[in-house]
Amino acid sequence: MGVLEIFIVLIVIFMVFSAVFSGSETALTAANRSKIHALELSGNKRAAKVSALMQDRERLIGSILIGNNLFNIAAASMATYAFTLLVGEAGVIYATTGMTILVVIFAEVLPKTYAIRHAERVALAVAPFMKGVVFIAWPITHGLQAIVIFMFKILGDRGDEDLTDSDEEIRGTLALYKHEGGLVKDEHAMLDGVLDLSQVEVSEVMTHRRTMETINAEDDIQDIIEAVLASPFTRIPLYREDPDNVVGVLHAKNLLRELYRREGSSEGLDIMEIATEPWFVPDTTTLSEQLSAFRERHAHFALVVDEYSTLMGLVTLEDILEEIVGEIEDEHDVAVADTAVAEDGSITVEGAATIRDINREFDWHLPDEEATTIAGLVIHEAQLIPEVGQIFVFHGFRFKVTARVRNQLTQLRVTPIGDDEEHEA
């Protein structure tokens, strides 16, 4: 075999190694970490090696770039020498043109395209080889990393800022899967709701004290029994003198047990003896904290108070679950139509409807930092209590007040509008 044939064989070998490094780079950076982690948990040794490589990306990329450039430069140098032997000085031009085409097609585009289509499969295949390369190249990559870090410091970039927390990273992944059709709307809302538990406070999901159903503990026992039977709820707060002065919580099942023990007689029954002690929680408690507290106390019901210990409302385990799975209704729930959708895309909504529920239902992005309900948002933005018929435009929507009871906005019509229309308004 002559010198020229040896060079051609070496060029082919170097191109193959270059392709391997290029494909490995793409596969190991594009591989789905969740899938690799699942394989690792199932005992796949190659997946464990892939995870180890992914954990130190800077060292991995440095090793790949060293190998890739080394073989590319070596192949180009040999091609230049071989063409120079064949055609003289013009061989430099032929070698440059030919190697550029070969490297781009066979050492870059082809292996990277295949790797990105089969990222996990390629990553698992090259993991042992790349682990050895990273180990061998460690002294060089370590030195290169030191130089790079030094250059970053000179430029004022410490490289230690974490721009995205884990929650936002997960939200971004979920949004991407939804956009690509991997998640339907309800599934995305449920998963997003789980992430919201640590950010949403109980004051945003509680039943406000104005709509709470309560019973006067000093009422006649027969009236209390009738009120419990007429109520769709199994737990009802008991108060004395003032509805805000809750002194106990009556469970319908406890009342039923007591009546059964008395063989149906309510004579002499002291309702406070079968009521449970009320449990008060701060309105700033997050849903994740409240959920943990419910589990620890084996409870489903808590009363919400503000910093002055003033009763704000009540929160139940069902309220928290509804933040994840959506509205839960049983045969005793009173159906309430929160929204009605018109043909023009506008909705007629109750003022007490929460902004979070509206956003989830219609994929809107109304802000909920300053107000919990639609009525609260309008009042906050308008800086007054509007009259019926007044129209306001903000956040890309038109809000028309359609009903008001005293100082409470009970119904509004909300219409999404374009940026131009909002600017004109």
MARVEXDO-197003 format. One record per atom (N, C-alpha, C): x, y, z. Coordinates in steps of 0.02 Angstrom, whole numbers, padded with zeros to 5 digits, always signed. Example, Ala and Ser with C-alpha at 12.3 -4.5 7.8 and 13.67 -1.06 7.14 Angstrom:
<recs>
+00660-00284+00390+00615-00225+00390+00660-00165+00390+00642-00112+00354+00684-00053+00357+00645+00002+00394
</recs>
This chain:
<recs>
+00043-00060+00000+00000+00000+00000+00044+00062+00000+00032+00108-00047+00072+00168-00052+00054+00220-00001+00094+00274+00000+00083+00329+00047+00014+00361+00037-00005+00371-00026-00069+00403-00042-00127+00361-00016-00123+00295-00026-00177+00251-00002-00182+00253+00074-00124+00255+00107-00124+00259+00181-00157+00323+00204-00143+00379+00171-00173+00443+00189-00249+00441+00180-00272+00410+00126-00344+00406+00113-00378+00365+00167-00348+00309+00186-00377+00268+00240-00379+00307+00305-00325+00343+00321-00324+00383+00383-00376+00438+00382-00384+00470+00323-00434+00523+00317-00504+00495+00331-00519+00436+00303-00584+00404+00314-00594+00388+00389-00541+00361+00421-00546+00345+00492-00557+00407+00534-00519+00460+00518-00527+00523+00555-00597+00552+00545-00624+00546+00484-00692+00572+00471-00744+00533+00511-00733+00468+00518-00779+00426+00557-00778+00448+00630-00717+00458+00658-00713+00481+00727-00743+00550+00736-00733+00594+00688-00763+00661+00691-00839+00657+00692-00866+00612+00650-00939+00602+00649-00964+00576+00715-00926+00530+00745-00946+00503+00811-00948+00558+00863-00897+00601+00864-00895+00656+00913-00953+00705+00900-00967+00720+00838-01021+00767+00822-01088+00739+00843-01100+00675+00825-01163+00644+00845-01170+00637+00920-01114+00622+00954-01116+00615+01027-01133+00682+01061-01105+00736+01034-01120+00801+01062-01195+00816+01059-01224+00805+01000-01296+00818+00992-01338+00772+01034-01322+00708+01034-01362+00659+01071-01360+00672+01146-01301+00685+01173-01294+00693+01245-01322+00760+01270-01330+00808+01226-01360+00872+01247-01435+00874+01233-01458+00834+01184-01529+00835+01166-01569+00778+01198-01536+00730+01227-01571+00673+01257-01617+00696+01313-01675+00666+01317-01724+00683+01368-01700+00657+01436-01686+00703+01482-01659+00684+01547-01708+00642+01587-01773+00654+01578-01822+00615+01615-01821+00542+01593-01816+00531+01527-01814+00462+01502-01750+00427+01524-01694+00463+01521-01630+00434+01542-01632+00418+01616-01662+00463+01656-01667+00451+01729-01710+00390+01743-01765+00383+01706-01809+00325+01715-01772+00260+01699-01732+00261+01645-01693+00201+01628-01641+00187+01681-01612+00240+01709-01562+00231+01762-01593+00199+01823-01653+00221+01841-01688+00192+01898-01705+00118+01887-01716+00100+01824-01733+00030+01808-01670-00015+01806-01611+00015+01817-01550-00025+01820-01508-00025+01757-01523+00018+01709-01484+00022+01648-01417+00056+01662-01361+00019+01654-01295+00045+01671-01273+00100+01622-01291+00092+01558-01273+00143+01510-01309+00209+01525-01372+00204+01548-01409+00264+01566-01375+00299+01625-01348+00261+01672-01312+00291+01728-01250+00329+01703-01217+00302+01652-01159+00337+01624-01180+00401+01588-01237+00398+01552-01262+00458+01518-01278+00512+01570-01311+00493+01625-01328+00541+01677-01266+00573+01707-01214+00532+01717-01151+00558+01744-01120+00608+01697-01122+00593+01632-01094+00639+01582-01134+00704+01580-01201+00699+01586-01244+00759+01582-01234+00805+01642-01214+00777+01699-01207+00817+01759-01148+00866+01754-01099+00851+01713-01042+00896+01704-01038+00914+01630-01083+00955+01607-01089+00971+01535-01027+01008+01510-00999+01053+01550-00941+01092+01527-00882+01046+01512-00870+00998+01556-00815+00951+01545-00830+00906+01485-00893+00885+01478-00912+00843+01421-00903+00879+01355-00930+00941+01351-00925+00979+01289-00851+00994+01272-00812+01010+01324-00741+01023+01312-00705+00963+01282-00720+00903+01309-00688+00842+01283-00710+00828+01212-00774+00837+01197-00800+00824+01130-00769+00872+01080-00765+00936+01098-00737+00985+01052-00663+00972+01039-00627+00950+01090-00557+00934+01080-00550+00877+01030-00588+00822+01041-00585+00765+00996-00608+00782+00926-00664+00818+00921-00693+00835+00856-00644+00877+00815-00618+00929+00845-00571+00973+00809-00505+00938+00793-00483+00896+00838-00421+00860+00826-00426+00817+00763-00481+00779+00757-00488+00735+00699-00505+00774+00636-00542+00829+00641-00557+00870+00583-00493+00902+00555-00453+00929+00600-00391+00962+00578-00342+00911+00549-00338+00852+00581-00293+00800+00557-00313+00777+00487-00380+00766+00478-00404+00744+00412-00390+00798+00359-00403+00861+00376-00391+00915+00329-00317+00922+00312-00274+00914+00360-00202+00919+00348-00178+00864+00302-00201+00803+00315-00181+00746+00272-00208+00754+00201-00270+00778+00195-00298+00789+00129-00259+00841+00091-00239+00894+00125-00199+00947+00093-00132+00918+00069-00099+00879+00112-00035+00850+00093-00043+00802+00034-00098+00761+00036-00109+00712-00018-00122+00747-00084-00163+00799-00084-00179+00835-00147-00118+00874-00172-00076+00898-00126-00016+00933-00147+00032+00886-00182+00036+00824-00158+00077+00774-00192+00052+00759-00262-00015+00762-00270-00045+00743-00334-00042+00800-00385-00062+00861-00365-00070+00915-00413-00028+00977-00398+00014+00972-00347+00057+01029-00332+00023+01080-00286+00041+01144-00294+00016+01197-00250-00060+01205-00254-00089+01190-00312-00162+01196-00320-00199+01146-00276-00163+01096-00250-00193+01047-00207-00224+01076-00144-00198+01133-00121-00225+01166-00061-00298+01186-00072-00311+01213-00133-00380+01234-00149-00426+01174-00154-00401+01122-00190-00442+01061-00196-00455+01029-00128-00405+01026-00086-00413+00995-00020-00462+01035+00023-00455+01101+00021-00499+01144+00062-00572+01135+00040-00583+01137-00026-00651+01129-00052-00679+01060-00038-00640+01009-00053-00664+00941-00044-00677+00924+00028-00630+00942+00073-00638+00926+00144-00695+00965+00176-00705+01027+00153-00762+01066+00179-00828+01030+00165-00836+01007+00103-00897+00972+00084-00905+00907+00123-00850+00868+00128-00852+00804+00163-00867+00813+00237-00832+00861+00269-00841+00872+00341-00913+00895+00356-00937+00943+00316-01005+00969+00329-01057+00915+00321-01051+00875+00268-01102+00823+00255-01095+00763+00301-01035+00732+00301-01026+00668+00334-01003+00672+00407-00973+00727+00426-00949+00734+00495-00991+00781+00537-01037+00818+00507-01078+00865+00545-01152+00854+00535-01177+00869+00475-01250+00868+00463-01278+00797+00471-01248+00748+00438-01274+00680+00439-01276+00650+00510-01220+00649+00546-01222+00620+00614-01265+00659+00662-01265+00726+00657-01305+00766+00703-01379+00759+00690-01398+00754+00627-01469+00744+00610-01493+00677+00636-01453+00625+00626-01472+00559+00652-01475+00560+00728-01427+00593+00760-01424+00594+00833-01484+00631+00862-01505+00685+00830-01561+00723+00859-01627+00686+00849-01630+00643+00797-01691+00603+00786-01694+00544+00834-01636+00519+00855-01633+00460+00899-01587+00476+00958-01601+00531+00992-01556+00558+01043-01541+00507+01098-01594+00478+01127-01584+00432+01183-01546+00369+01161-01564+00343+01103-01531+00282+01078-01456+00295+01066-01440+00350+01033-01370+00366+01019-01332+00381+01083-01364+00417+01129-01331+00434+01193-01312+00371+01231-01357+00323+01233-01342+00260+01268-01287+00222+01232-01285+00226+01166-01235+00188+01127-01165+00217+01137-01159+00283+01139-01092+00314+01142-01069+00328+01214-01112+00316+01264-01095+00333+01333-01030+00302+01356-01018+00236+01347-00955+00207+01371-00894+00239+01337-00898+00248+01272-00842+00278+01234-00828+00349+01259-00882+00390+01266-00873+00459+01285-00849+00465+01358-00869+00418+01400-00845+00419+01469-00769+00410+01471-00745+00364+01428-00672+00355+01423-00637+00416+01396-00667+00447+01345-00637+00508+01316-00634+00564+01367-00688+00573+01405-00689+00625+01456-00635+00613+01509-00626+00550+01527-00575+00533+01577-00504+00547+01551-00491+00527+01489-00425+00537+01459-00410+00612+01448-00461+00648+01426-00451+00719+01410-00456+00765+01470-00466+00736+01530-00477+00777+01589-00422+00829+01601-00359+00812+01598-00308+00864+01611-00313+00923+01563-00327+00908+01499-00331+00963+01450-00394+01005+01462-00451+00971+01471-00514+01008+01482-00511+01048+01547-00478+01020+01598-00472+01057+01661-00433+01122+01651-00379+01118+01612-00340+01178+01598-00379+01227+01556-00416+01202+01507-00457+01246+01465-00512+01280+01504-00543+01243+01550-00596+01272+01592-00568+01328+01635-00508+01318+01661-00477+01370+01702-00465+01433+01662-00443+01425+01600-00431+01483+01556-00497+01518+01541-00549+01479+01525-00614+01508+01509-00643+01545+01569-00639+01515+01629-00665+01548+01689-00627+01613+01701-00562+01612+01690-00521+01673+01698-00543+01727+01650-00557+01707+01587-00580+01756+01538-00648+01784+01557-00693+01741+01584-00759+01765+01606-00751+01816+01662-00706+01804+01708-00696+01851+01763-00671+01918+01738-00627+01916+01688-00604+01978+01658-00661+02017+01627-00707+01980+01595-00765+02012+01563-00820+02030+01612-00812+02009+01676-00862+02026+01727-00919+01977+01732-00913+01919+01702-00965+01868+01705-00941+01812+01749-00974+01806+01809-00954+01754+01856-00982+01685+01837-01034+01685+01796-01062+01621+01773-01097+01582+01826-01118+01615+01882-01150+01578+01936-01223+01599+01946-01251+01635+01898-01321+01655+01904-01367+01600+01880-01418+01586+01921-01468+01536+01902-01530+01573+01879-01538+01579+01813-01591+01621+01786-01659+01588+01790-01661+01522+01797-01725+01487+01796-01728+01437+01853-01778+01445+01897-01785+01396+01950-01819+01333+01923-01821+01282+01966-01847+01218+01943-01920+01222+01923-01960+01261+01961-02031+01267+01945-02041+01297+01876-02004+01350+01862-02012+01382+01797-01987+01338+01740-01936+01298+01754-01912+01251+01704-01965+01199+01688-01998+01174+01741-02052+01124+01730-02110+01156+01693-02128+01218+01712-02183+01252+01678-02167+01261+01604-02105+01280+01590-02086+01288+01520-02090+01223+01482-02070+01168+01514-02075+01102+01481-02148+01084+01469-02191+01096+01517-02262+01080+01509-02293+01122+01453-02275+01187+01451-02302+01231+01399-02279+01207+01330-02216+01184+01326-02190+01159+01263-02227+01096+01241-02238+01050+01288-02273+00988+01272-02345+01003+01251-02376+01053+01283-02444+01071+01264-02446+01100+01194-02397+01143+01179-02393+01175+01113-02382+01123+01059-02343+01071+01074-02328+01020+01025-02380+00964+01023-02432+00971+01064-02485+00921+01062-02475+00862+01109-02423+00865+01151-02409+00809+01196-02455+00810+01257-02486+00868+01271-02532+00873+01328-02596+00906+01305-02653+00881+01328-02716+00914+01315-02725+00969+01368-02774+01011+01357-02784+01070+01400-02795+01050+01473-02838+01000+01485-02852+00981+01554-02792+00952+01590-02752+00912+01554-02692+00884+01584-02642+00938+01601-02634+00986+01556-02588+01042+01569-02611+01082+01629-02676+01095+01634-02703+01133+01690-02692+01097+01756-02700+01031+01757-02690+00993+01818-02617+00996+01841-02571+00984+01795-02500+00985+01813-02478+01054+01833-02504+01105+01799-02488+01174+01816-02516+01191+01885-02576+01163+01900-02607+01175+01965-02565+01147+02022-02534+01090+02011-02490+01061+02063-02433+01108+02079-02403+01138+02027-02348+01185+02037-02371+01248+02072-02434+01267+02063-02460+01328+02093-02473+01321+02168-02476+01260+02194-02494+01250+02264-02447+01287+02311-02384+01293+02293-02336+01327+02336-02336+01402+02328-02375+01428+02281-02376+01500+02267-02443+01532+02282-02496+01492+02284-02563+01518+02296-02579+01514+02370-02607+01568+02397-02626+01569+02468-02699+01549+02477-02716+01527+02537-02785+01503+02549-02836+01558+02540-02815+01621+02549-02862+01677+02540-02887+01681+02468-02850+01651+02421-02869+01655+02350-02919+01601+02331-02927+01549+02371-02972+01495+02353-03027+01484+02405-03024+01520+02460-03072+01508+02514-03142+01531+02495-03191+01507+02533-03259+01532+02529-03264+01593+02574-03280+01651+02545-03280+01713+02584-03335+01710+02637-03322+01745+02692-03369+01743+02749-03439+01768+02730-03442+01811+02678-03508+01836+02658-03551+01781+02627-03519+01731+02599-03557+01676+02568-03553+01612+02609-03522+01616+02668-03519+01558+02712-03588+01541+02740-03602+01478+02747-03664+01456+02779-03648+01441+02851-03680+01476+02897-03668+01467+02968-03734+01456+03005-03729+01431+03066-03788+01418+03108-03776+01448+03176-03827+01482+03203-03823+01510+03270-03830+01453+03321-03777+01445+03361-03777+01391+03410-03831+01400+03463-03859+01461+03470-03910+01474+03520-03981+01464+03493-03987+01445+03429-04054+01430+03402-04083+01368+03434-04148+01362+03426-04182+01302+03450-04152+01241+03415-04145+01186+03451-04112+01126+03424-04148+01099+03363-04214+01106+03362-04252+01082+03304-04237+01124+03242-04229+01190+03252-04211+01234+03197-04141+01217+03170-04096+01200+03216-04028+01182+03195-04029+01118+03154-04069+01069+03176-04074+01006+03139-04102+01018+03069-04153+01059+03064-04183+01075+02998-04133+01111+02953-04093+01156+02983-04043+01192+02944-03989+01145+02918-03969+01097+02958-03919+01049+02937-03946+01005+02881-04009+00983+02886-04040+00942+02835-04048+00980+02769-04060+01045+02774-04071+01085+02713-04005+01106+02680-03950+01099+02717-03886+01122+02690-03854+01068+02646-03820+01089+02592-03783+01041+02551-03715+01023+02580-03698+01054+02637-03632+01043+02667-03636+00996+02727-03582+00960+02739-03580+00914+02796-03549+00946+02858-03510+00999+02848-03479+01034+02904-03502+01107+02902-03530+01130+02957-03558+01197+02959-03533+01233+03022-03504+01293+03015-03481+01331+03074-03539+01353+03118-03528+01351+03183-03577+01374+03232-03551+01439+03262-03596+01488+03271-03575+01552+03300-03621+01571+03357-03597+01619+03397-03638+01647+03450-03637+01723+03443-03695+01753+03446-03705+01825+03445-03687+01857+03378-03626+01845+03354-03603+01875+03292-03580+01819+03245-03602+01820+03181-03580+01768+03134-03504+01762+03128-03467+01815+03144-03395+01812+03142-03365+01778+03203-03406+01768+03255-03383+01737+03317-03398+01662+03314-03357+01626+03276-03367+01554+03268-03341+01518+03330-03384+01475+03359-03366+01441+03421-03360+01365+03412-03378+01340+03353-03374+01268+03342-03392+01251+03270-03382+01188+03253-03399+01164+03186-03442+01102+03195-03501+01102+03167-03547+01046+03173-03542+01001+03112-03529+00937+03124-03526+00888+03070-03593+00852+03069-03624+00848+03010-03689+00818+03003-03689+00745+03028-03634+00710+03017-03631+00640+03039-03631+00634+03115-03598+00681+03150-03599+00681+03223-03669+00693+03250-03705+00739+03216-03774+00752+03236-03817+00690+03225-03807+00656+03168-03846+00596+03153-03832+00541+03204-03769+00533+03223-03751+00482+03273-03785+00496+03340-03784+00561+03359-03814+00579+03423-03890+00568+03423-03922+00585+03368-03995+00574+03363-04011+00499+03363-03967+00460+03330-03977+00387+03330-03970+00359+03401-03919+00385+03438-03908+00361+03506-03968+00379+03551-03999+00436+03535-04057+00458+03574-04123+00431+03546-04117+00386+03497-04176+00356+03465-04221+00409+03434-04188+00459+03403-04225+00510+03366-04247+00570+03407-04238+00568+03471-04261+00623+03514-04207+00676+03518-04227+00739+03509-04179+00794+03514-04188+00833+03578-04231+00811+03621-04245+00847+03684-04183+00846+03729-04162+00906+03751-04104+00911+03795-04037+00906+03760-04037+00904+03694-03974+00898+03657-03937+00964+03657-03875+00963+03682-03832+01022+03680-03788+01018+03618-03800+01062+03572-03765+01058+03507-03690+01067+03515-03667+01104+03566-03595+01116+03574-03559+01053+03598-03595+01006+03628-03563+00945+03651-03541+00899+03593-03575+00905+03537-03557+00863+03480-03519+00902+03426-03512+00968+03437-03474+01009+03390-03399+01001+03404-03360+01009+03353-03287+01007+03360-03259+01077+03367-03199+01081+03395-03167+01146+03405-03146+01175+03338-03160+01239+03326-03141+01269+03261-03065+01274+03255-03041+01266+03194-02969+01270+03180-02958+01331+03135-02919+01379+03160-02907+01441+03123-02837+01440+03092-02833+01462+03030-02768+01465+02995-02760+01534+02965-02698+01559+02959-02686+01626+02930-02704+01627+02855-02727+01685+02832-02746+01690+02761-02686+01689+02715-02625+01696+02742-02565+01695+02701-02535+01625+02693-02567+01575+02722-02543+01506+02716-02549+01484+02643-02496+01454+02617-02499+01429+02548-02539+01364+02545-02563+01348+02486-02603+01287+02479-02562+01225+02494-02498+01224+02475-02457+01166+02490-02449+01157+02565-02440+01213+02602-02434+01209+02675-02500+01187+02706-02556+01213+02679-02620+01194+02707-02637+01121+02693-02617+01098+02633-02629+01028+02617-02591+00982+02664-02529+01000+02679-02489+00961+02727-02521+00963+02797-02546+01022+02815-02578+01028+02881-02642+00986+02885-02681+00985+02831-02741+00943+02829-02722+00869+02839-02669+00848+02807-02648+00778+02812-02624+00762+02883-02587+00809+02913-02561+00796+02980-02617+00793+03032-02667+00837+03025-02721+00839+03074-02779+00793+03056-02774+00760+02998-02829+00717+02974-02894+00758+02972-02888+00820+02946-02945+00866+02943-02958+00885+02871-03020+00910+02859-03040+00931+02792-03065+01003+02791-03064+01036+02849-03100+01100+02855-03062+01146+02901-03052+01209+02880-03019+01258+02923-03049+01327+02910-03048+01368+02961-03073+01437+02956-03013+01483+02945-03020+01532+02902-02965+01576+02882-02973+01643+02916-02919+01667+02946-02919+01732+02980-02862+01775+02953-02868+01841+02960-02814+01885+02938-02767+01899+02996-02722+01947+02987-02672+01961+03038-02702+01990+03102-02764+02014+03098-02798+02042+03157-02846+01991+03188-02840+01928+03165-02883+01873+03189-02956+01884+03170-02968+01924+03119-03036+01934+03094-03053+01878+03046-03112+01849+03053-03133+01794+03010-03138+01817+02938-03104+01781+02893-03105+01798+02822-03148+01750+02781-03151+01687+02802-03189+01637+02765-03170+01568+02788-03180+01519+02746-03162+01451+02763-03131+01417+02701-03088+01369+02715-03056+01331+02662-03062+01256+02678-03074+01216+02626-03082+01144+02636-03030+01108+02593-03024+01044+02607-02979+01003+02567-03003+01001+02494-03068+01002+02484-03095+01002+02417-03075+01064+02378-03071+01122+02413-03050+01184+02379-02980+01177+02350-02936+01144+02389-02867+01135+02366-02865+01086+02308-02902+01031+02313-02902+00981+02259-02930+01011+02195-02979+01056+02202-03009+01087+02142-02959+01132+02106-02908+01157+02142-02855+01195+02109-02814+01152+02062-02816+01086+02073-02778+01040+02031-02823+01009+01977-02879+00981+01997-02920+00943+01950-02979+00982+01922-02989+01043+01945-03047+01082+01922-03107+01072+01967-03163+01101+01948-03223+01100+01990-03246+01029+02003-03260+01014+02067-03286+00949+02087-03358+00959+02112-03405+00926+02081-03475+00933+02101-03503+00864+02119-03544+00862+02171-03579+00800+02187-03654+00812+02184-03692+00761+02204-03765+00766+02196-03797+00818+02241-03759+00842+02293-03787+00891+02339-03765+00962+02324-03718+00970+02277-03694+01037+02261-03748+01077+02224-03750+01141+02239-03796+01186+02204-03761+01212+02141-03788+01197+02084-03757+01217+02021-03761+01293+02013-03703+01322+01999-03700+01394+01989-03664+01407+01923-03697+01444+01878-03667+01458+01813-03622+01519+01819-03556+01507+01824-03509+01562+01832-03501+01601+01768-03501+01567+01711-03487+01601+01647-03536+01578+01593-03548+01623+01547-03587+01607+01487-03551+01638+01428-03535+01596+01378-03494+01618+01321-03539+01639+01264-03526+01699+01235-03564+01724+01178-03527+01708+01113-03561+01717+01057-03532+01701+00992-03473+01746+00975-03472+01806+01000-03417+01853+00984-03355+01841+01027-03356+01789+01069-03298+01774+01110-03301+01804+01179-03351+01847+01192-03357+01877+01257-03390+01828+01305-03380+01841+01370-03412+01798+01420-03449+01842+01470-03505+01816+01493-03541+01847+01548-03522+01808+01610-03493+01843+01658-03463+01809+01716-03487+01840+01780-03495+01799+01831-03512+01825+01897-03453+01863+01926-03468+01915+01962-03414+01955+01991-03371+01917+02039-03400+01866+02072-03363+01827+02122-03320+01772+02090-03325+01763+02024-03283+01712+01991-03210+01731+01998-03168+01682+02013-03097+01697+02024-03061+01705+01958-03011+01749+01959-02970+01761+01899-02933+01698+01879-02910+01660+01928-02873+01598+01913-02916+01549+01874-02979+01542+01895-03024+01495+01861-03039+01519+01790-03049+01584+01781-03063+01611+01715-03002+01601+01669-02943+01615+01695-02882+01605+01655-02874+01533+01633-02886+01487+01679-02878+01416+01663-02931+01393+01613-02991+01419+01620-03046+01397+01576-03037+01421+01505-03015+01484+01496-03013+01514+01430-02942+01528+01404-02891+01505+01441-02822+01517+01421-02806+01591+01416-02834+01630+01461-02820+01701+01465-02762+01713+01514-02739+01776+01517-02683+01792+01561-02698+01856+01600-02757+01859+01629-02773+01916+01671-02731+01913+01735-02705+01969+01758-02663+01969+01819-02704+01956+01881-02676+01916+01927-02711+01902+01989-02669+01920+02050-02621+01966+02040-02578+01985+02097-02614+02032+02145-02657+02076+02119-02689+02127+02160-02761+02111+02177-02790+02063+02144-02860+02045+02157-02870+01971+02144-02919+01943+02179-02934+01871+02171-02991+01859+02123-03041+01904+02123-03100+01895+02081-03101+01944+02024-03144+01931+01975-03152+01976+01918-03177+02044+01941-03225+02045+01987-03251+02108+02013-03195+02146+02049-03154+02110+02088-03100+02143+02123-03049+02173+02076-03037+02140+02019-02990+02166+01970-03015+02231+01940-03079+02233+01923-03109+02293+01893-03106+02351+01943-03124+02338+02005-03123+02390+02056-03052+02415+02068-03004+02369+02069-02934+02389+02079-02909+02433+02022-02924+02414+01961-02900+02452+01903-02937+02519+01896-03003+02518+01910-03043+02579+01903-03033+02628+01961-03010+02602+02019-03001+02642+02079-03067+02673+02102-03121+02637+02089-03187+02658+02112-03234+02599+02105-03294+02605+02132-03345+02554+02124-03390+02575+02066-03385+02542+02008-03420+02566+01948-03496+02558+01953-03530+02597+01912-03602+02591+01905-03618+02542+01849-03680+02518+01848-03702+02472+01795-03698+02508+01728-03669+02475+01679-03662+02504+01612-03594+02534+01598-03555+02547+01650-03489+02575+01639-03443+02523+01606-03398+02547+01563-03353+02504+01525-03281+02525+01539-03238+02476+01549-03167+02489+01561-03126+02443+01514-03069+02468+01493-03025+02429+01449-02956+02428+01480-02931+02369+01494-02863+02360+01517-02843+02287+01510-02777+02275+01507-02747+02208+01501-02772+02170+01440-02792+02207+01387-02814+02174+01326-02886+02150+01328-02927+02176+01374-02997+02154+01380-03042+02215+01393-03104+02208+01372-03155+02258+01387-03201+02230+01441-03211+02268+01495-03253+02247+01551-03313+02293+01554-03372+02264+01550-03434+02302+01557-03473+02277+01618-03490+02323+01662-03528+02304+01722-03601+02296+01702-03629+02237+01712-03698+02223+01692-03745+02216+01751-03719+02206+01811-03762+02201+01870-03723+02220+01933-03758+02253+01979-03727+02274+02041-03779+02273+02097-03759+02246+02154-03803+02246+02213-03766+02285+02268-03794+02343+02285-03761+02389+02331-03690+02403+02306-03639+02387+02345-03571+02401+02324-03536+02341+02292-03575+02289+02278-03546+02228+02251-03562+02220+02177-03510+02211+02136-03520+02197+02065-03537+02123+02058-03597+02109+02039-03620+02040+02037-03614+02007+01968-03609+02048+01915-03603+02018+01849-03567+02067+01802-03524+02038+01759-03487+02079+01711-03485+02042+01644-03475+02081+01592-03465+02054+01525-03393+02069+01505-03354+02017+01491-03283+02024+01476-03271+02003+01404-03238+02048+01367-03226+02035+01295-03152+02045+01280-03119+01995+01253-03049+02005+01232-03046+02050+01170-02998+02097+01169-02992+02143+01113-02919+02144+01090-02906+02172+01031-02839+02176+01004-02802+02235+01033-02736+02237+01020-02694+02291+01046-02714+02359+01017-02733+02360+00952-02752+02423+00920-02816+02450+00952-02864+02405+00964-02927+02427+00993-02917+02452+01064-02871+02418+01102-02857+02440+01169-02824+02510+01169-02779+02521+01120-02745+02586+01116-02796+02641+01099-02843+02626+01054-02893+02675+01036-02938+02691+01096-02955+02638+01134-02998+02648+01192-02963+02689+01246
</recs>
